Amino acid sequence: MTDPPFGFGPPGGRGGSGDPGSGPPDPMGPLGDPQQFADALRQFADLMSWQGGPVNWDLAKNVARQTVAAKGDPSVLDVERQKVMDAIRVADLWLEDVTSFPTGIRAAQAWSRSEWVEATLPVWSKLCDPIAARAVDAMGGLLTEAPDELGGELPPELRSAMTAMSGGMAGLGALGGLGEMMRRIGGMMVGGQTGAAIGALAREVVSSTDVGLPLGPEGTAALLPAGLADFGEGLSLNPDEVRLFLAMREAAHHRLFAHVPWLRSRLLGAVEDYARGITVDTSALRDAMPQIDPANPEALNEALAGAALFQPEDSAQQKAALARLETVLALVEGWVATVVDAVAASRLPQANALAEAIRRRRATGGPAERTFATLVGLELRPRRLREAAAIWRGLTDARGVKGRDAIWAHPDLLPTAEDFDDPDGFVSGRPELDISDLDPGKPGDPGGPQPPEDGKPPAGKSPPSEG
């Protein structure tokens, strides 16, 4: 997935100089055609009427769907749907032998790419809003810094549109109303970028959990037949094996997220913690102001294409937040790889080739890495995934399936970033964290452990702190 353009219009829109067959652009812009300007103004007014938060998620959804449709998005055929549902059911059954967590699937579905966009957009909004709000605030703040200077930078089409929409205000003196208007323009810009990124990602993912996060509805396991075909292309492997292998990964993610109750909020909270340290390059926004044109939003796309708008702070707090997020994501991916490899080794003849394809996909920058870099401002380090998997394999050998899965009982029991540097030390060490009583069937947390009936902890032990 290439870096998506930063703007508020769908790709390939009308009127741009790069639109084949559109003819030379009108040097007067939309002002040269009253009807064109009226249409652009109505469209602009519709976008500006968004009331749902800092990012215009209606626009983001439309841009994402248009990005997907631009290269074709056929509906899922009934035969494909049945193959996906059968594969998920079989894969989930196979996992019974390699994990103590019961099934987390309540429904199995096959999605088109557009359906993936629709199903995952609510979670994307939670992930992206914290950082996007900073860009929107920065957009509104540009007016308060140097309103006269900014007014000279705005193109005449936008000044005309803003004047018409603000009740005939002559210029940029009424900072309150125009400041809010600029915030909404910022919401459109970020919504367009987010939609383009999500739409491009939809063309690469194979399931609802492909980026390591629970993006879809809780309990709904889903595969994308188009994504499965693209993944298997060039591997010279049996498509049925590819489908079963990826179905196992999907089912494993759902078992983990369903039966580790704190994990979902922990991951989303880690993204929010990281977002608090993100700053916005206001100079990039200011430089793009002359390109804002309500009749030709693609011009803004080009102006901000590749701009490093979101910049992490080089602070101890920011580095700690990044380490926490990378660590949890790596632990999720490592656990999934461990349990899936344990099943596939005895059931799928091409298991090694499939596992290697997943590792290569991660190492070269798969959907998760590129999407987080674009939308959240961070890049995952693939080596953390390999080391996390080594820890889970070591725990399986040393403590068995139940002992390994009991580590998920509380976040304080999980390996830390420092433990990744010494996987064997974590497996054999950490005597201060006694998990012997956390095996399923004994008092403890997920998978069966429950506190004593009197509600008191066992003698000599204190309940883990909430965190």
Solvent accessible surface area in square Angstrom, and as a share of the most:
residue,aa,sasa,rsa
1,M,42,0.19
2,T,119,0.69
3,D,111,0.57
4,P,11,0.07
5,P,47,0.30
6,F,7,0.03
7,G,1,0.01
8,F,5,0.02
9,G,6,0.06
10,P,31,0.19
11,P,62,0.39
12,G,77,0.74
13,G,20,0.19
14,R,120,0.44
15,G,38,0.36
16,G,10,0.10
17,S,92,0.60
18,G,67,0.64
19,D,50,0.26
20,P,124,0.78
21,G,87,0.84
22,S,53,0.34
23,G,45,0.44
24,P,126,0.79
25,P,89,0.56
26,D,68,0.35
27,P,134,0.84
28,M,120,0.54
29,G,18,0.17
30,P,3,0.02
31,L,74,0.37
32,G,40,0.39
33,D,59,0.31
34,P,108,0.68
35,Q,108,0.48
36,Q,53,0.24
37,F,36,0.15
38,A,33,0.26
39,D,54,0.28
40,A,0,0.00
41,L,40,0.20
42,R,139,0.51
43,Q,86,0.38
44,F,2,0.01
45,A,38,0.29
46,D,104,0.54
47,L,33,0.16
48,M,7,0.03
49,S,66,0.43
50,W,58,0.20
51,Q,138,0.61
52,G,53,0.51
53,G,41,0.39
54,P,38,0.24
55,V,0,0.00
56,N,6,0.03
57,W,23,0.08
58,D,80,0.42
59,L,13,0.06
60,A,0,0.00
61,K,62,0.26
62,N,71,0.36
63,V,1,0.01
64,A,0,0.00
65,R,92,0.34
66,Q,87,0.39
67,T,21,0.12
68,V,0,0.00
69,A,63,0.49
70,A,79,0.61
71,K,152,0.64
72,G,35,0.33
73,D,37,0.19
74,P,100,0.63
75,S,91,0.59
76,V,18,0.10
77,L,110,0.55
78,D,118,0.61
79,V,88,0.50
80,E,60,0.27
81,R,84,0.31
82,Q,97,0.43
83,K,93,0.40
84,V,2,0.01
85,M,70,0.31
86,D,48,0.25
87,A,6,0.04
88,I,2,0.01
89,R,145,0.53
90,V,52,0.30
91,A,0,0.00
92,D,18,0.09
93,L,122,0.61
94,W,41,0.14
95,L,0,0.00
96,E,90,0.40
97,D,107,0.55
98,V,19,0.11
99,T,9,0.05
100,S,31,0.20
101,F,3,0.01
102,P,65,0.41
103,T,62,0.36
104,G,7,0.07
105,I,31,0.16
106,R,179,0.65
107,A,40,0.31
108,A,27,0.21
109,Q,74,0.33
110,A,1,0.01
111,W,15,0.05
112,S,12,0.08
113,R,12,0.05
114,S,17,0.11
115,E,77,0.35
116,W,0,0.00
117,V,0,0.00
118,E,73,0.33
119,A,26,0.20
120,T,0,0.00
121,L,17,0.08
122,P,81,0.51
123,V,20,0.12
124,W,1,0.00
125,S,25,0.16
126,K,123,0.52
127,L,2,0.01
128,C,4,0.03
129,D,41,0.21
130,P,41,0.26
131,I,1,0.00
132,A,3,0.02
133,A,29,0.23
134,R,86,0.31
135,A,2,0.02
136,V,2,0.01
137,D,77,0.40
138,A,18,0.14
139,M,1,0.00
140,G,8,0.08
141,G,23,0.22
142,L,1,0.00
143,L,0,0.00
144,T,93,0.54
145,E,113,0.51
146,A,27,0.21
147,P,33,0.21
148,D,129,0.67
149,E,99,0.45
150,L,0,0.00
151,G,10,0.09
152,G,64,0.62
153,E,49,0.22
154,L,3,0.01
155,P,18,0.11
156,P,69,0.44
157,E,20,0.09
158,L,0,0.00
159,R,94,0.34
160,S,41,0.27
161,A,0,0.00
162,M,4,0.02
163,T,47,0.27
164,A,58,0.45
165,M,62,0.28
166,S,24,0.16
167,G,75,0.72
168,G,50,0.48
169,M,52,0.23
170,A,106,0.82
171,G,42,0.40
172,L,26,0.13
173,G,70,0.67
174,A,45,0.35
175,L,64,0.32
176,G,64,0.61
177,G,43,0.42
178,L,2,0.01
179,G,10,0.10
180,E,78,0.35
181,M,18,0.08
182,M,0,0.00
183,R,79,0.29
184,R,70,0.26
185,I,0,0.00
186,G,2,0.02
187,G,3,0.02
188,M,1,0.00
189,M,1,0.00
190,V,4,0.02
191,G,0,0.00
192,G,2,0.02
193,Q,20,0.09
194,T,3,0.02
195,G,0,0.00
196,A,9,0.07
197,A,0,0.00
198,I,0,0.00
199,G,0,0.00
200,A,23,0.18
201,L,0,0.00
202,A,0,0.00
203,R,55,0.20
204,E,47,0.21
205,V,0,0.00
206,V,4,0.02
207,S,7,0.04
208,S,1,0.00
209,T,3,0.02
210,D,8,0.04
211,V,3,0.02
212,G,6,0.05
213,L,0,0.00
214,P,10,0.06
215,L,1,0.01
216,G,11,0.10
217,P,67,0.42
218,E,101,0.45
219,G,4,0.04
220,T,15,0.09
221,A,0,0.00
222,A,0,0.00
223,L,0,0.00
224,L,0,0.00
225,P,18,0.12
226,A,31,0.24
227,G,2,0.02
228,L,15,0.07
229,A,67,0.52
230,D,75,0.39
231,F,27,0.11
232,G,19,0.18
233,E,135,0.61
234,G,75,0.72
235,L,43,0.21
236,S,114,0.73
237,L,27,0.13
238,N,77,0.39
239,P,93,0.58
240,D,72,0.37
241,E,20,0.09
242,V,4,0.02
243,R,38,0.14
244,L,34,0.17
245,F,3,0.01
246,L,3,0.01
247,A,0,0.00
248,M,0,0.00
249,R,16,0.06
250,E,1,0.01
251,A,0,0.00
252,A,0,0.00
253,H,2,0.01
254,H,17,0.08
255,R,1,0.00
256,L,0,0.00
257,F,13,0.05
258,A,44,0.34
259,H,48,0.21
260,V,0,0.00
261,P,103,0.65
262,W,37,0.13
263,L,0,0.00
264,R,63,0.23
265,S,77,0.49
266,R,87,0.32
267,L,0,0.00
268,L,29,0.14
269,G,26,0.25
270,A,9,0.07
271,V,0,0.00
272,E,69,0.31
273,D,47,0.24
274,Y,4,0.02
275,A,2,0.01
276,R,154,0.56
277,G,8,0.08
278,I,0,0.00
279,T,57,0.33
280,V,25,0.14
281,D,38,0.20
282,T,51,0.30
283,S,62,0.40
284,A,17,0.13
285,L,3,0.01
286,R,44,0.16
287,D,108,0.56
288,A,2,0.01
289,M,0,0.00
290,P,60,0.37
291,Q,75,0.33
292,I,0,0.00
293,D,23,0.12
294,P,6,0.04
295,A,6,0.05
296,N,31,0.16
297,P,17,0.11
298,E,23,0.10
299,A,22,0.17
300,L,0,0.00
301,N,10,0.05
302,E,125,0.56
303,A,47,0.36
304,L,4,0.02
305,A,61,0.47
306,G,66,0.63
307,A,42,0.33
308,A,72,0.56
309,L,7,0.03
310,F,28,0.11
311,Q,75,0.33
312,P,71,0.45
313,E,77,0.35
314,D,129,0.67
315,S,33,0.21
316,A,79,0.61
317,Q,140,0.62
318,Q,8,0.04
319,K,122,0.52
320,A,44,0.34
321,A,4,0.03
322,L,51,0.25
323,A,32,0.25
324,R,115,0.42
325,L,0,0.00
326,E,8,0.04
327,T,12,0.07
328,V,13,0.07
329,L,7,0.03
330,A,1,0.01
331,L,1,0.01
332,V,0,0.00
333,E,12,0.06
334,G,1,0.01
335,W,0,0.00
336,V,0,0.00
337,A,24,0.19
338,T,10,0.06
339,V,0,0.00
340,V,1,0.01
341,D,48,0.25
342,A,55,0.43
343,V,4,0.02
344,A,0,0.00
345,A,80,0.62
346,S,96,0.62
347,R,111,0.40
348,L,9,0.05
349,P,116,0.73
350,Q,72,0.32
351,A,10,0.08
352,N,128,0.65
353,A,43,0.33
354,L,0,0.00
355,A,12,0.09
356,E,75,0.34
357,A,7,0.05
358,I,12,0.06
359,R,113,0.41
360,R,115,0.42
361,R,42,0.15
362,R,14,0.05
363,A,56,0.43
364,T,104,0.60
365,G,16,0.15
366,G,3,0.03
367,P,3,0.02
368,A,3,0.03
369,E,11,0.05
370,R,73,0.27
371,T,1,0.00
372,F,0,0.00
373,A,38,0.30
374,T,19,0.11
375,L,7,0.03
376,V,0,0.00
377,G,18,0.18
378,L,6,0.03
379,E,122,0.55
380,L,17,0.08
381,R,99,0.36
382,P,36,0.23
383,R,99,0.36
384,R,11,0.04
385,L,20,0.10
386,R,128,0.47
387,E,44,0.20
388,A,0,0.00
389,A,9,0.07
390,A,35,0.27
391,I,0,0.00
392,W,0,0.00
393,R,121,0.44
394,G,21,0.20
395,L,0,0.00
396,T,37,0.21
397,D,127,0.66
398,A,67,0.52
399,R,85,0.31
400,G,30,0.29
401,V,45,0.26
402,K,114,0.48
403,G,4,0.04
404,R,3,0.01
405,D,3,0.02
406,A,4,0.03
407,I,3,0.02
408,W,0,0.00
409,A,3,0.02
410,H,19,0.08
411,P,12,0.07
412,D,72,0.37
413,L,15,0.07
414,L,11,0.06
415,P,4,0.02
416,T,60,0.35
417,A,26,0.20
418,E,127,0.57
419,D,23,0.12
420,F,1,0.01
421,D,105,0.54
422,D,79,0.41
423,P,32,0.20
424,D,112,0.58
425,G,27,0.26
426,F,7,0.03
427,V,20,0.11
428,S,99,0.64
429,G,25,0.24
430,R,53,0.19
431,P,121,0.76
432,E,123,0.55
433,L,51,0.25
434,D,82,0.43
435,I,16,0.08
436,S,63,0.40
437,D,54,0.28
438,L,33,0.17
439,D,37,0.19
440,P,26,0.16
441,G,70,0.68
442,K,97,0.41
443,P,65,0.41
444,G,21,0.20
445,D,65,0.34
446,P,24,0.15
447,G,32,0.30
448,G,41,0.39
449,P,1,0.01
450,Q,120,0.53
451,P,90,0.57
452,P,48,0.30
453,E,188,0.84
454,D,100,0.52
455,G,57,0.55
456,K,135,0.57
457,P,64,0.40
458,P,61,0.38
459,A,105,0.82
460,G,88,0.85
461,K,84,0.36
462,S,97,0.63
463,P,93,0.58
464,P,86,0.54
465,S,77,0.50
466,E,166,0.75
467,G,62,0.60
